[in-house]
Amino acid sequence: MFAAGRTDRAVDGALAVGVVLATVTPLLLPDPNPWWIIGLGLLASAPVGWRRRAPMVVAVVVGAAMSVLVTWEKPLLPFGPLLAVYTIADLSPTWKRLAAIPAIVAAVGTSLVLPGENGETFRLVGTAFVAAYALGTSVRASRSRAAELTERARRQEQEHIAAAAEERTRIARDMHDIITHSVGLMVVQAEAGPVVVRSDPDKAEVVFDAIADTGRGALAELRGVLTALRTPGEAGGPVCGHAGERPGRSLCQPRLANLPALLDRSGLDVVSTTAGTPRPVAESVEAAVYRIVQEALTNVRKHAGTRAVRLALTWGERLTVEIADDGRGPGEGGGYGLAGMRERAAACGGTLRAEARRSGGFMVTAEFPLE
């Protein structure tokens, strides 16, 4: 900013010197005019050095001095008034520019009529002032356009930064949900494995198969997240990676249709009910519902100390999702699970509440608008 100010002052100084030389030199050559005519020439040219600070004042001063000067001596062109008119068109607010037009016309007309100028001079001087005003307007429009483009580029950059931050947050939520759910489930199953091996070897095989299926599903989902990182905007979301699907089979967001498989793999006794008439919703809403249910089940398994869970989907003007348990409530300490669930709901225009139940246990309620 300071560099631009210094540049403007240097340009104004150079223009002032040029205008003074162009105006005063004809008054000195070949024979010098009286000092007061030289003074009028200086007064009609030197003030343009302050044209940016007070365009209207400068225009009045140089215009009046030039109008008086031309009654005795006629310079080549009224360079000072021309530059003042250009500056008004370039820098002054709209109302000042509009108010200046009739004043400029009156002043120029008076300075031509009083000395009795001919028609050719009228055309020449009139054309020069019109060109000066048009040039100033053009420069002003170009500067406004450049400022608009700069502002648009700045907004686009901010949008890209915000989009990148939102994408990082989304990926972090996905990673959190995948790891805490899948790895937590694998830990529970692995801890139960040795007990089952001793008591029921045949059932142990089922437990270890479940661990393997959970691990494969987690790997598939993580592969989807990594694919989205490498090819942003093309994958469309993480791999579903549910049991029964081949890893890498498709890139998609989790869907409501995958909820039964999620409940089966949760290791909990989930009673699921649906009220109302299900209807198509946005993929982002389906993914949010799936991840919220997944995180809520993970929290039940980690903190509630119970296996009984109730999942209710209610379809009405809004889609309401309730996950309730009768355990001992949320665990101690902070975490990203509840915050991530709230972020997922908010990203789809919904809300989420997580609170202890009066009858005991904990409930998570999410609501999503339906179009």
N, C-alpha and C positions, 0 to 999 in steps of 0.2 A: 504494500500500500504506500509506504513512504517512497519507494523507488518510483512508483507511478506518479506521485505528487511532484517529485523532482523533475521527472520527464515532462510533465505538463507545464511546469514553470519555465523550463528551458525552451519548450516549443513556443509558449506565449511571448517570451523575451525575444526570440528570433523573429517571430511574426511582427512584433511591435517595431523592431529595428527596420525590418523590410518595409512596413507600411510608412514609417516616418521618412525613410529615404525616398520612397516612391512619391510621397506627398510634398515633401519640403524641397527636394532637389529641383523640380521645375520652377520653384519660387526663387531659387538662388541663381539659376543659369538661364540665359547668358549674363543677365544683370540682376543683382540682388534687389528684391522688393523691400519696401519699408519694413522696419522691425515688427510692427504690429501685424502685418500680413504674414510674416514668418511665424509669429506667435500663434496666429489663427491656424496656420498649417500644422504646427506642433500640437495644438489643442484638438485638432481634427484627426490626429493620428496616434500620438503617444498613449492616450488612455486605453487603447486596446490591449496593452499589457496586463490590465486588470479585468479583462472581459469575463473570465470565469467567476470572479468574486461578485461582480455586480453587472450583469449583462445589460439590464435596462438602463441603469445610470450611465454606463459607458456609451450606450446607443444615443441617449439624449444629449450628452456632452459633445460627442464627435459629430452628431447630426446637426446640432445647432451651430457649432463652429464652422462646419463645412457650408451650411446654408448662408452664413454671413460672408465666408471667404469667397464663394463663387460670384458674389455681386461685384467684386473687384478683380479677382483673378480666377482663372479656370484651370485646375489641375487636370492631368490626363484622365483620371477616374477617381471617384470618391472612395478610395480603398478603405479608409477607416470606417465609414458608415457601412460599406459592404460587409466587412468582417464582423461588425457589430450585429448586423441583421442575420448573418450566418450563425453567430453565436446564440442569438435569441431562439432561432429555429432549432438549434441543436441542443441547448441546455435548459431553456426555460420551461416551467410547467405549462400545461395545455392552456389554462385560462390566460396566462401572460402572453403566450404566443398569439392567441386569437385576438386579444386586446391590442397587441402591437401592430397587427396588419393595417387597420385603418390609420393609425398614427404614422406608420411608415409611408403609406400612400400619400397622406396629406403633406408630410415633411418633404418628401421627394418632389411632389408636384409643385409645392411652393418654391423650392429651390430652383426649379426649372422655369416656372412661370415668371417670377420676378425679374430674373435677368433677361427674359425675352428669348429663350432658346428656341431653335427651330425644331421641326418634326423629327429630323434624323437624330438629334440629341435626345429627344424624348424616347425614341425607340431604343437607342443604345443604352441609356441609363436605366430605363424601365426594365429592359431585358436583363441587365446586369443584376439588378436588385431581385428580380424574380428568380434568376439562377442561383443567387446567394441563398435566398430563403429555401429554395427547393433542395439545394445541396445540403444545407443544415438539417432539413427534415429527413433526407435520405440517410445521412450519417447517424442521426438519432435512431431511425428505424433499424439500421444495421446493428447498432450497439444493443438495442433492445432485443433483437433476434439472437445475437450472440449470447446475451445474458440469459435469455430463455433456454437456449440450447445447453448452456453451462448448468443451469438449475435443473434441467431435465436429466442431464448426465449425473448430477449429484444425487438426485432422487433415485435414479436407476441403480447407482452404486449402493445407496443405502438399502434399497429393496433387495439387492443381491446379497448384501451382508446379512440383512434380516432373514432372508430365505436360507442362507447357509447356516445361520445360527439355529433356525427352526429345524432344519434337517439334521444338524448335529444333535439337537435335543431329542428329536424323534428316534434317531438311531440309538442314542443312549437309553431311551425308554425301552426300545425293543431288546437291546442287549440285556438290560436289567431284567425284563420279564422272562426272556428265554433262559438266562443263566439261573436266576433264583428259582423259577418253577422247575425246569428240567433237572438241574443239578440237585436241587432240594429233594425232588422226588426220587432221583437215583440214590441219594444218601439214605433216605428212609427205606427204600427197597433193599439196598445193600446191607443195612444194619439188621434187617429182618432175615436176610439170606441165611446166615449161619444157624439161626434158631430153626428155620424151616428145614434146613438140611438134616439136622439131627432128629427132628420130629416127623417130618414128612418129605422124604427125598423126592418123591414124584412131584410134589407141589413146588419144590425148590427150583425145578427146571422152569416152571412157569414164571417164578419170581425173577430168575436171571434173564429169561427172555424179555420180560417187561423192562428190566434195566437196559438191555441192549436196544430195545425199541425206543425207549426214552432218549438214550444217547444218540441214536441215529436221527431221531426227530430234531433234537437240539442242534446237531451238526448241520442238518439241512437248513434249519432256520438261520443259523449263523452264516452259512454259505450265502443265503439270500441277502442278508444284511451286507456282507462283504461285496457281493455283486452290485448292490445298489450304490456302494461307495465308489466302486471302480467305474460304473456306468450310470452316473446320476441322470434321472429323468427318463431312463429307458426301461429299467426293471419294473417300475410300478409298485415296488414294495418288496418285503422280504418273502422268502420261500415259505409256503405253508408248512411243509415238512411234518405232516401229521402221520400217525400210524396208518399203514396201508398205502401210502403214497411213496413212489420211488423218489429218492433224493434227487433234486435237480429236475424233477419232472415238469414243474411249472413255477413261474414267478408270480406270486399273488399275495394279496393281503389275506390274513385269516378271515374266515366268513362265519356267519351264524350257523351255517350247516355243519361246521366243524365243532360246535359246542358239545354234542353228545360224546364224541371221541375224547375231547378234553376232560369231560366229567368222568369218563371211564378210566382214564389214565391218572386221575388225581389221587387215587388211593383213599378217597373219602366216600362216605355214604351220602350222596347228594340226591335230594328229591327235587326234581325239576318240574315246574308247571308253567303253562302258557295260557294267558287270558287274552281275549280279543282275537282279531283276525290279522295274522302276520301279512305284511306286504313288503314289496321291494324297498330297500333303503340304500343310501349311498355306501360305496365300499368303505369309505373312511369311518362311517358309523358302525358298520359291521366289524371292522378291525378294532375299533375302540371298545365295543361291547366285549369282544372276545378277549382282548388284553386285560380289561378291567376284571372280568370273571376269573381269568387266569391268575392275576395278581391277588385277588381276594381269596381264592382257594389256597394259594401259596401261603398267605398270611394265616389262614385258618390252620393249615398243617403245621406251621412253625410256632404259632403263639397261642392258639385257642385251647389246646389240650382236649379236643373233641374230634369225632369223626362225622358227626351229624351236621349237615349243611342243607339249607333250603335256597334254591334258585328260582326266582319268579320273573317271568317276562310278561309285561302287560302292554298290549297294543291298543292305543286309543288315539287321542290327538297328539300324544307324545308316546315314545317308547320308554317304558320304565323298567329298569333292571334292578332287582333286589337280591343281594346275597347275604344271608343271615345264618348265624351259628348260635349255639347255646353254651359256648365255652367261657373261658375266663377273660376274654377281651383282648385288646391289643397288647403287644409286648412292650417292654421298656426300651428306651433309646430311640434315636432318630433313624430315619431311613428315607429312601427315595420312592418307596412303593406307593404310599397314599398321594404324595405330590405328583407322581407320574400319572396316577389314575385321574386326578383332578385336571391335569394338563390335557390328557387325552379327551376327556369330556368337553372341556372348554374349547378345544380345537375344532370340535364339531358343533359348537353352539349350544352345548348341553351343560348340565350341572352335576355335581357329585357331592353327596354327604356321607360321612363316615362317623358313626356314633355308637356308643354303648346302648344296649337295649335295657329297658327297665326290668324286664323279666330275666335278665342275664344274657350274656353273650354280646355279640357285636353285629352291626348291620352296615352294609354299604349299599347306598341307593344312588343310581345314576339315571338321569332323565335326558332324553334326546328329542329335539323337535323333529317332526315328520312333515315333509312337504305335501 
